[in-house]
Amino acid sequence: MRFSILLSLTALLHSTKGIKLRKTEFNVLISSRQSLIVFTADGCKECNRVQGILDEISPVLTKTAIASVNCNEEPMVCDDAKVFTVPTVKYTAGNGELITYKEGLDASSIVKYIERQSGPPVINLTDKSYLDFARSASVAVIVFLGPSGNEKERKIFDIVSERWRAHYSFGSVDGLDGHNNQPFISVYKQEEDEPTYYTGSFKVENIEAFLREATEPLIREFDPVVHEQAIADKKPLAQIFFNKYNERAEIVKSLAPLAKRYQDQLTFMTVLAPDYPKRCERMHLSKDIKRGFAIADPEGRAYPMSTAVFNANRVTKHISAYLAGSLTPTIKSEPVPEASDSHPFLTKLVGSNFDDFVYDKSRDVLVEFHVPWCQYCTDLHRVMNELGSKYAKLGLADKVALATINVDANDVPIEIDSYPSIRLYRAETNEILPFKGNFTQMLTVEELEVFVGENGSHQVGMMNEDKGTGHDEL
């Protein structure tokens, strides 16, 4: 067995075609040689098409290993590689870093990308060729060095390009007539007609800071990581839904002027509906939608565009109405229930009354987010009701409230990805604090009481202890 594994790992260092990777082989490959890896899954026709293209061009890419990972067979590898949909193609220079390939999924585009990684990081261009070069890449970074005497600037640009070559195409133009005699850098993006310019000092850290900002797409491409980064900006999300990936470029091009106009107020991103059906559901759009649009406010509430017609004019009207405050969110909600006889000290919330209850600034509110199939969640209701009863007996019901909500049947303005999830909404500020306790055993009244006492604005547990200590003194 040990010999067969050693033989397999040795083959990774020489083979260039059709390597199917397991976890150990994957880790060895990405840390040892230049590779292009396609992540696939059973029954994925597009995966088979991409794999076929990679196999076809592998004889040309003699120094690049072509490999695949089946996410059904190696889910941990795909999770670690941050693969959210298939097919996904990632590149590594053999340094352990994986970079998502974002060029065209055709033979010509892939070959050009690999040739760019294998050749010099900067392509020498002329005043007649640089525009064609700029249009041929998703993102092109071109330095204009002026007539002469800019060797220092070129060396700095070479350092930056070596670091970022897997992300962008780099070019250099010397002695371009009619331009500023001082060196400058232009960033060209396919979705925008005009480049972004850098005219600052040629220092590596300054240029890299410029690139991070200038290359940020006007319209991002949704995945869980991108979504998490976007919501951290606290801006509403303008989401463009579509159902065929090869239509994305056309959609982005048509809506780029709109995204540019509102980029200070909204974060724009496309969502491929077949890959992210839950996102469609969250925004109250059909997972089978061909084209659609929805805004999510910073709390996660959905403002879907109801019209079946999708074009820039319709999207503009929807954005204008949202920014003017004339739209109301669409909220999935059960009917407001009657008070519970079995759990009278635990309020059952629904989508329509959630905000009014938890954002009451006069009290701390402890909320359990649950789903019907989670037995642990159901059993936890008894514990929370018991804690609520204790607060009521101590005359603290106006300081702390306990509630639960079924997130399968109701919208909530927060991202919940595990069950149960417990959040404390603090009085006065409405700051949301997650409970990070151990769910392997049933939580106790005491554990939740300590959490509320230490983290709530009213610090009810500590207040009660102080009162108890004072009463004992004679």
MARPAKE-728993 format. One line per field, with one value per residue (C-alpha): x, y, z; residue number from 1. Coordinates in steps of 0.25 Angstrom, whole numbers. Example, Ala and Ser with C-alpha at 12.3 -4.5 7.8 and 13.67 -1.06 7.14 Angstrom:
# MARPAKE-728993
east: [49_55]
north: [-18_-4]
up: [31_29]
n: [1_2]
***
This chain:
# MARPAKE-728993
east: [0_11_18_6_4_18_17_4_11_23_14_9_22_23_9_2_-12_-24_-19_-31_-27_-29_-26_-12_-9_-16_-7_5_2_-2_11_20_17_9_-5_-19_-29_-44_-54_-65_-77_-85_-95_-90_-90_-83_-72_-70_-69_-58_-51_-51_-45_-34_-30_-30_-20_-11_-1_1_3_15_20_6_-1_-16_-24_-38_-44_-58_-65_-75_-63_-54_-63_-53_-43_-54_-57_-43_-41_-54_-61_-76_-80_-76_-69_-59_-45_-33_-18_-6_8_12_14_1_-7_-20_-25_-39_-38_-48_-45_-53_-55_-50_-37_-32_-34_-28_-16_-13_-15_-5_5_4_8_19_25_30_21_20_18_25_15_14_5_-2_-4_-7_-22_-24_-16_-25_-38_-33_-32_-43_-33_-21_-11_-2_10_13_28_30_42_54_61_50_58_55_40_40_47_36_25_32_32_17_14_21_13_0_2_-8_-19_-17_-10_2_8_18_18_31_32_17_16_5_5_10_25_24_21_7_-1_-15_-24_-34_-46_-55_-68_-64_-61_-51_-38_-34_-21_-10_0_6_20_25_26_21_12_5_3_-2_-12_-17_-18_-27_-37_-36_-38_-50_-61_-73_-82_-76_-79_-87_-82_-82_-68_-71_-85_-79_-69_-80_-89_-77_-78_-92_-97_-110_-107_-113_-114_-115_-120_-119_-119_-108_-93_-89_-99_-92_-83_-94_-102_-90_-87_-102_-103_-89_-92_-104_-94_-84_-95_-99_-86_-85_-99_-100_-92_-95_-93_-98_-105_-105_-119_-117_-104_-111_-125_-126_-122_-133_-143_-137_-140_-154_-150_-152_-140_-144_-143_-137_-134_-137_-133_-134_-128_-125_-123_-112_-121_-124_-138_-142_-147_-150_-153_-167_-168_-165_-158_-143_-135_-126_-138_-146_-135_-132_-147_-146_-133_-138_-151_-143_-133_-145_-151_-164_-162_-166_-159_-165_-165_-169_-177_-186_-198_-196_-199_-207_-199_-194_-200_-188_-177_-184_-170_-165_-170_-172_-168_-171_-166_-176_-174_-159_-153_-163_-160_-145_-142_-149_-138_-144_-140_-129_-135_-130_-135_-133_-133_-138_-144_-155_-146_-136_-140_-129_-136_-150_-144_-137_-150_-153_-140_-142_-156_-151_-141_-152_-161_-149_-148_-163_-162_-151_-159_-149_-158_-158_-142_-141_-150_-148_-153_-151_-154_-155_-146_-151_-165_-161_-151_-141_-131_-119_-111_-113_-105_-106_-117_-120_-114_-115_-114_-115_-120_-115_-124_-121_-112_-118_-104_-105_-96_-95_-96_-84_-86_-85_-97_-93_-101_-114_-111_-115_-123_-111_-102_-112_-114_-99_-98_-110_-104_-90_-94_-107_-109_-117_-107_-119_-111_-101_-111_-119_-106_-103_-117_-116_-103_-108_-120_-111_-104_-109]
north: [0_10_6_9_23_26_22_31_43_41_41_55_61_56_54_65_59_54_53_50_55_50_59_54_55_69_75_69_75_89_90_85_89_98_92_94_87_85_82_74_66_54_56_70_71_85_78_68_78_86_73_70_83_82_68_73_84_76_72_87_90_81_88_89_78_76_70_68_67_60_68_56_47_58_68_73_76_85_92_95_100_109_102_106_102_92_93_102_103_107_110_108_112_100_110_104_116_114_124_123_124_134_135_128_113_110_104_117_125_115_113_128_129_117_123_136_129_122_133_147_154_167_167_178_186_197_209_201_188_192_194_181_175_182_177_163_161_162_171_177_186_194_203_215_218_231_233_228_228_220_207_208_209_197_189_193_189_176_172_175_168_155_155_157_151_139_150_160_162_172_180_191_202_210_224_226_240_249_244_250_249_243_228_224_212_209_198_193_185_178_183_198_206_216_211_215_223_223_234_233_229_216_208_193_195_208_201_188_197_204_190_185_196_199_184_182_179_189_176_165_150_144_133_131_138_150_151_151_162_170_170_175_188_191_195_189_178_180_166_162_148_140_126_123_127_130_142_148_157_163_166_172_181_186_189_195_209_207_201_212_223_216_210_219_214_200_188_181_166_155_142_130_125_110_110_117_114_117_131_132_127_137_149_143_140_127_118_116_130_134_149_156_167_169_178_173_184_183_175_165_169_166_176_168_174_169_172_161_171_172_183_195_204_195_193_208_210_200_205_219_215_207_219_228_219_216_201_192_178_165_157_142_140_130_136_142_131_131_131_117_109_100_111_124_131_128_137_130_140_140_148_160_163_159_174_180_170_168_183_188_196_195_181_170_160_145_138_124_122_108_98_88_76_80_72_79_92_87_82_95_102_96_102_115_116_112_123_133_128_131_145_147_142_152_164_165_162_176_175_162_155_141_137_126_127_116_121_110_117_132_142_147_159_151_140_127_115_105_100_104_118_127_142_153_166_176_187_202_198_186_180_166_156_141_130_121_110_95_89_75_74_81_95_98_110_114_115_124_132_135_138_148_154_156_161_168_183_181_171_164_152_161_171_160_154_168_169_155_159_172_165_155_166_170]
up: [0_4_-9_-18_-11_-13_-28_-29_-23_-32_-44_-40_-43_-57_-63_-70_-73_-66_-52_-42_-29_-15_-3_-1_-16_-16_-5_-12_-25_-22_-13_-24_-38_-47_-49_-54_-46_-50_-38_-43_-38_-42_-53_-56_-72_-72_-63_-74_-85_-77_-74_-89_-93_-82_-87_-102_-99_-89_-100_-102_-88_-85_-73_-66_-59_-63_-51_-46_-32_-31_-20_-17_-14_-7_-1_9_-2_-9_5_7_-7_-5_-17_-16_-30_-41_-50_-44_-49_-41_-44_-35_-38_-29_-17_-9_-13_-22_-31_-37_-52_-57_-72_-83_-82_-96_-101_-107_-94_-85_-93_-93_-78_-76_-86_-78_-65_-72_-80_-75_-65_-74_-89_-96_-104_-114_-116_-127_-119_-105_-107_-113_-102_-92_-98_-99_-84_-73_-66_-72_-64_-74_-70_-79_-76_-85_-94_-85_-72_-65_-61_-47_-49_-58_-48_-38_-48_-51_-36_-35_-48_-43_-30_-37_-51_-48_-46_-57_-70_-69_-81_-83_-93_-95_-101_-105_-112_-107_-93_-80_-79_-65_-63_-60_-59_-66_-62_-73_-69_-79_-72_-73_-85_-78_-71_-57_-55_-45_-45_-31_-27_-32_-19_-18_-6_-13_-26_-20_-11_-24_-31_-20_-21_-37_-40_-31_-41_-42_-42_-34_-36_-24_-16_0_2_-8_-1_13_9_2_15_23_15_21_8_1_-9_-23_-28_-43_-45_-58_-62_-72_-69_-84_-83_-71_-79_-87_-75_-68_-80_-81_-66_-63_-65_-55_-45_-47_-44_-31_-27_-14_-10_-14_-16_-29_-32_-41_-36_-45_-41_-43_-34_-23_-22_-7_-10_-20_-10_1_-9_-12_-27_-34_-35_-49_-52_-66_-62_-49_-39_-24_-14_0_11_21_30_19_16_2_-8_-21_-34_-37_-52_-62_-71_-69_-75_-70_-69_-61_-51_-50_-46_-36_-30_-30_-22_-12_-9_-8_3_-5_-5_6_8_4_17_17_30_37_44_57_67_80_93_97_108_109_108_113_116_102_91_77_67_52_40_41_56_57_56_65_76_76_73_85_92_106_108_105_95_95_82_77_62_59_48_50_48_59_71_80_76_81_94_96_97_110_116_110_116_129_129_125_137_146_141_142_157_160_153_142_130_126_125_118_107_101_88_77_62_51_40_30_30_33_28_38_35_39_32_40_35_47_57_67_67_78_78_88_84_94_100_96_84_78_76_73_80_77_87_85_95_94_87_89_101_105_110_124_130_137_124_117_129_131_116_117_130_125_111_112_114_127_133_140_146_152_157_164_170_176_182_188_195_200_206_214_222_236]
n: [1_2_3_4_5_6_7_8_9_10_11_12_13_14_15_16_17_18_19_20_21_22_23_24_25_26_27_28_29_30_31_32_33_34_35_36_37_38_39_40_41_42_43_44_45_46_47_48_49_50_51_52_53_54_55_56_57_58_59_60_61_62_63_64_65_66_67_68_69_70_71_72_73_74_75_76_77_78_79_80_81_82_83_84_85_86_87_88_89_90_91_92_93_94_95_96_97_98_99_100_101_102_103_104_105_106_107_108_109_110_111_112_113_114_115_116_117_118_119_120_121_122_123_124_125_126_127_128_129_130_131_132_133_134_135_136_137_138_139_140_141_142_143_144_145_146_147_148_149_150_151_152_153_154_155_156_157_158_159_160_161_162_163_164_165_166_167_168_169_170_171_172_173_174_175_176_177_178_179_180_181_182_183_184_185_186_187_188_189_190_191_192_193_194_195_196_197_198_199_200_201_202_203_204_205_206_207_208_209_210_211_212_213_214_215_216_217_218_219_220_221_222_223_224_225_226_227_228_229_230_231_232_233_234_235_236_237_238_239_240_241_242_243_244_245_246_247_248_249_250_251_252_253_254_255_256_257_258_259_260_261_262_263_264_265_266_267_268_269_270_271_272_273_274_275_276_277_278_279_280_281_282_283_284_285_286_287_288_289_290_291_292_293_294_295_296_297_298_299_300_301_302_303_304_305_306_307_308_309_310_311_312_313_314_315_316_317_318_319_320_321_322_323_324_325_326_327_328_329_330_331_332_333_334_335_336_337_338_339_340_341_342_343_344_345_346_347_348_349_350_351_352_353_354_355_356_357_358_359_360_361_362_363_364_365_366_367_368_369_370_371_372_373_374_375_376_377_378_379_380_381_382_383_384_385_386_387_388_389_390_391_392_393_394_395_396_397_398_399_400_401_402_403_404_405_406_407_408_409_410_411_412_413_414_415_416_417_418_419_420_421_422_423_424_425_426_427_428_429_430_431_432_433_434_435_436_437_438_439_440_441_442_443_444_445_446_447_448_449_450_451_452_453_454_455_456_457_458_459_460_461_462_463_464_465_466_467_468_469_470_471_472_473_474]
***
